[in-house]
């Protein structure tokens, strides 16, 4: 899987879904940038404005919002993640 597209994962603590999302990407050999918003209220507000969601994790491939862990898992299983990374 090519890693030409920047993945940004917004996380919080404690967050079991964040850990699962990181583990999935790491298992696939996909690099990502983690932005921990545990203590950043403005960052949370900015994230909601960007994605329309208030849950964690929030995963973006480039400017495309995938969603959270369940959506990442579905994208991985359905091949959409590979397509986004290859674009």
N, C-alpha and C positions, 0 to 999 in steps of 0.2 A: 504494500500500500504506500503510495507516494505521500510525502509529507511536505507538499508545496504550499498548502493553505494553512494559515495560522488558526489554531484552535485556542479559544479563550474559555476557561471554565471559572465561573464565579461560584465561590463556595462560602460556607459559614461553619461555625462550630457549635456544638457537636453535630455532625451530619453524616449518618451512615450511608446515605445515597451519594454523597460527595465522594466518600471513600470507594464505593463500588464503581462510580463513574471513572475515577482516576485509575483504579485497577483494570477496568476494561480497556481504556486507552493504552495503558502501559503494556498490557498483554498483547495488544495489536501492534506495539512498537510505534505508536503515534505520539509525537511530542505535543505538549500543550503548555499554555501559560495559565497559571492559577492566580486568581485575584480573590483573596480572602476578605470578605466584607463583614466579618464577625463584629467589628467595632466601628464600622464606617457607615453611618446613617445616610450621608450624602451619596455615597457609592450605591447603597441600596435604592435610593430614590432614582438615581441615574439609570440603574439596571432596569427598574420597572418601566421607566420612560422608554428605554431601548427595546425591551422584550415584551412588556405588558404582563410580566409574571413576577410574583413575589416569593416563589419557592426556590430552594437550593437543592442541587446545583442548577445553574443555568449555563448551557453550553452553546457557544457560537463557533461556527466554522466561517472564518472571514466575517462578513456582516450578517450571515444567515443564522438565525436562531433555531437550534434544534429543539431546545426545551431542556428537560431534566433527565434524570437517569433512565427512566422508563422509555422515554423517547429516543435517547441515545442507544439503548439496547435494541429497540425496534429498528432503528436506522441501521445498526450493525448487522442484525439478523436479516433484514430485508435488502441489504446491498446499497441503501441510500448513502450511508456514511462513506463507503468506498467511492461512490460517484461524486460526492461533495469534495472529497479530498483530492480526487483526480482532476477536478475542474480547474 
